[in-house]
Amino acid sequence: MLQYSYRPQFPETDVQRQGADQTWIDYLPITERPPLKWPGGARMAVMVCPNVLYYELMPPRDPWIDPWARMTPDVMMYGRQEFGARVGFWRMVDVLDKYNLPCTAVLNVAALAKFPEIRNALVERKWDILGHGMYNTRFICGYSEEQERQYYRDMRRIVFDETGVDMKGMGGPGPQAATENTPDLLAEEGFWYYSDFFHDDQPFPIRVRSNRLISMPYSVESNDVPVLATAYEADDFADLVKRQFDRLYTEGGRIMCFTVHPALIGQAQRAKYLDAALQHITSQSDVWFATGREIADYYLTHCYESVVRLLSTWQNV
C-alpha cells in the first residue's frame, strides 16, 4: 500500500503550513491524470447529500471568532433551522424516497439525540453519514491537537452508538471548521475522506503523516444554500443542477455532489424543484449513485496508488 507522504523541498524558503502555501494537496491538472473509471462503466458518480443540522439558540460564546460577542439568542436563524427539523426534513425525504437513491447525510452529530425521529429515519433508509461537526454553531479553531483528536473520537462513537454507522468522512460546519492538524488527525483516526477542500471534480490524495486520506468533492455550487440565500430561487437552483450534471456527464469520470438543506429546499414553494432536479439527474442509466463511503472505498482501492505514483513523477519533472 502506497502512503502519500512526499514533501516538496523549497531551496530558498521553508514553506510552512501557516504561510501562503500548503503542503497537503499537490497540483495535478485533471487532464494529466489517468481516466477515472467508475463501477459498471458508469460515466459519472453522483453523491446526494441532504444536510441534518442542529443550530443552537444560544451557543457558547467563542472568543476565537468574536471576543466581543454577547450571549444573545439568534432567534431568526434558530427558527429557520428548527423549521428544517420539524417540517422541511420530512418534505425533503418525501421527494428523496420517490427516487430511492443512496444518500450521505451531512450531519451535525448532536442532532441524533436532539431529533430521535430524524435519527430513526436515517437508520431506516440506511443513509451513510458524513460528519459536519457536533453542532452547526460551534467551531474548533483554537483546539489543541489532543482536543481535536478527542472531538473526532467522540463524534464517531456517538454516530456508531446511535446509528450503527462507522463514520468514514468528515467536514466542518463553517469557516472556522479546521486547524492545521485536521487532515493528519483525520487520517490517524481512521477516516477515509475529508470534504472541506472544494478544489476538484474528482477525489484526490491528501498528503498526511500516516495512513491515507483523500479529499472528496463537496459542492458549494450544486448546493442550495449559496443559491437560495442570495437573489435566486429554487427554479434557478434546479436549472443550475441540471446544467452541472449535463457537463460532468459529458466529460465523464467526474463526481457530482448534490447538496440540499431541509430548512431551504424543504419549504413548501421549493420542494417540487428538488423533484425536478432529481428527475433530471436520474434520467441517464449509466450513472453511479453512491454514498461517500462507497466512493472513497472504490477510489482508495482502485485509483489512489496510480495517482500517487503519477504525483511523484509530476513533482520531479
N, C-alpha and C positions, 0 to 999 in steps of 0.2 A: 504494500500500500504506500503510495506516494504521500508525503506530508509537504504541504506548501509552506516552506519556511524561508525561501530565498529572500535576502535583504539587500537591496541595492546599495552600492557604495558610492558616495559622492566625494570626489577628491578635494574640493575646495571648501566644503562646509559639511558639518554634521547635522543633517536634517532630522529634526526630532518630530514626534507626533504633535507637539504643541505648536509647531511652526506652520508656515504657509502650506506645507505639503503634508502628505500622509503616506504611510508605508503598508497599509492593509491591502490595497487594491491597485494592481498594475494596469496600465493602459494596454489594451489589445483590441484593435478595431474588429468589429464583428465580421468584416469582410475577410479577415485573415484567419479566422477560426475554421476548424473542420465543420461541415454541415451537422447541425444538431437534428438527429432523427428521433422522433417520439414513438412510443409503443404502437404497434399495429400499423405503422406507416402513416400515422396522423400528421397532418400538415402543421398543426399548432396545438399548444396546450392552453386551456382556459382554467383559471383558478377563481372561483366565485367566493367572495369574502364579505359576508354580512357581519357587521360590527355589533358587538354586545357590550354596552358601556355602562359604567357606574360613575355618575357625576355627583359629587357631594355638595350639599347646600352650603356648608361652612367648612371647607377643607382647612387643615392646619396651615398657618402662615409659613411660607417658605422663604427664609432670608436670602437664599441663593438667587431667587428670582426677583423678589421685590422686598428689600429690607424695610421699607416704609409701609408695607401693606397693612391694612386693618382687617380685623376679623369681622367682615360684614357678609351677610348672606348674598349669594348670587342667585336671586330668585328667578330671574328670567331664564338663565341658562339651565338651572336646575329643573325648572318646569318643562322646558323643551325636551331635555333628556329623559325626564320622568314620563313624558308622553310616549317616547320611544319604547320604554319598557312596558307601559300599560296598554298601549294601543298599536303603535307603529310596528313593533316587532311581529305581532300576530297578523297584521295585514300583510307585511312583507313575507312572512312564512307561508301564508295562503298562496301567494304568487309563486314562490320558490317551489312549493310542494307540487304545483302543477307540472313542473319540468323534471322533478325527481333527480336533481343534479347533486353530486357530491359537493359539499360546502366546507369552507375553512372559516370557522368563527374567529374573528379578531376580537379577543376577549380581555376586558378588564376583569381579572380573576376574582376580585371581591364580589362581582355580580352573581357568581354562582350561589353564594349564601344569601345575598340580598334578594334575588329573584329566583326562588327554587323552581317555579313553574317554567321559567326560561331554561334553567339547567336541565330539567326533565325533557324539554323539547329538544335540546341539543343531543342529549343521550339517546332519545328515541330515534332521532334521524341519523345517528352515528356520524355527526359532524366532527371533523378534525378541529383542532384548536391551535391558533397562533397567539401567543401571549402579547398583550398590549398594555403591560403594566398592571399593577394591582388595582389602581383607581385611574380615572381619567383626569384627576385633579391633583395628583401627587407625582413628583418627578425625582430623579435620582442624581441630578448634578450635585457634586459635592460629596457623594458617597465615597468612603474608603473602599479599597479592593475587597476587603472581607465583608463589609456591609453589603456591597453589591452582590457578591457571591451568595450570601445568605438570602438576599432578596430573590434571586432566581431559584434557589433551592425551595424556598417557601412557596413560590408560585407553582412550581412543578408538583410539589407534594399536595397542595390544595386541589389542583386540577385532577390529579390522579385519584385522590380520595373521593372527590365529588362526581367524577365522570368516568373513571377508568382509563382515561386517555393519558399516555405518556407523551407529554408535550415536547415537540422537537423544533418548533420555530419560535422566534421572539422578535418583537419590535417594541418601540416605545410609544407612550401615549401623547407625546408632544415634543416641542423643540428642545426641551431640557431633559431628553429621554435617554441620554447615554453619557458615559465617561470615556476617558482614554483607555480604560481597561475592558470595555464592554465586549468587543469581539473575542479577545483572548479568554475571558471568563466564560462566555457562552460555549466556546469550543471545549473548554476544560470540563464544563458541567454537563456535557453530553448533548448539547443542542446541535442540530444539523444545519439550520439555516437562520439567517438574520435578514430582516425585511426593511431596514431603515436606510439602505443605500438605494436611492431611486435612480440608478445610473445605467441601466441596461435593459434590453429586451430578452435577455437570457439569464439563467443562473450563472454565477461566476465565482471562482475560488477567492476566498479571503485569506490572506496570509496571517496565520496565528502561531503562537509559540508552541502549541501542542495540539494534537488531534487534527480534525478537519472541520472547516466551516465554509458555507457558501452564502453568497447574497442571493436573495430571491426577489425577482421583480415585484414590487408593490407599487401601485399606481397612485399618483396624485393627479392623473389626467382622467382615466375612466373611473372616477371617484366622485360621488355625488356631492361631497362637502364643498370643494372649491367651485363647483358649478352653481349649486343651489344657494350657496351663501353669498353669491355676488348678484349680478344683474340678470341671471339666466333662470330658466325654469326647466321642469322635468322633460318637456318635449325636446329642448336643446340637449339635455343630457342623453336622452335616448338616441338622438341623432349622432352625437359625439361617439357613443359606444359603438354604434353600427359602423361608423367610418373607421374607427380604430381597428375593429375586428376585421373589416374587409382588407385593410392594408396589411395587417400582420398575417392574415391568411394567404394573401398573395405572395408575400415574401417567404413564408414558410420557416419552420424551425424556431419559432418565437413563442413567448408566453404572453397571454393577455390576463392581467389581474383586474377583475371587475369588482369594485368595492362599493358597498351601499350601507347606509346608516338608517336604522328604523325611525329615528326622530325626523328624518328628512324624506326619504323615499316612501316611508310608511304613512305619510299624510294622505288624506282622502283624495285630493286632487291629483296625486302623483303616482299612485300605485299602478295605474294602467300603463304608465310609461316604463316601469320596470318590466311588466309583462311584454311590452313591445320590444324592449331591448333583448330580453331572453329569447323571445321568439326568433329574432334575427340571428343570434349567435348559436342557436341550436339548429339552424337551417341546413348546415353542412354536416355530412355524415363522417367525414374524416377529421374530426376534432376530438382531442383527448381532454375530457373534463376530469380534472383530478384535484386532489387535495394538496396542500403544501407539503405534507409528509410524503405523499406518493411522488410528487415531482422531485423533491430533494433526494429521496431514495434512488430514484431512477438516475438522476444526474450523477450522484456520488458513485453509483455502481458502474455506469456506462460511459460517462463523459469526463469526469473530473480529472483523471490521470492524464488523458491526452491533452487537455488544455494546460495543465501544469507543465507538462513537457514542452509544449509549444511556448509557454511563457518564459521558460528558462532559455530557450533558443532566441526568442524575441528580445529579451533583456540583454543578451550578449552580442547582438548584432552591432 
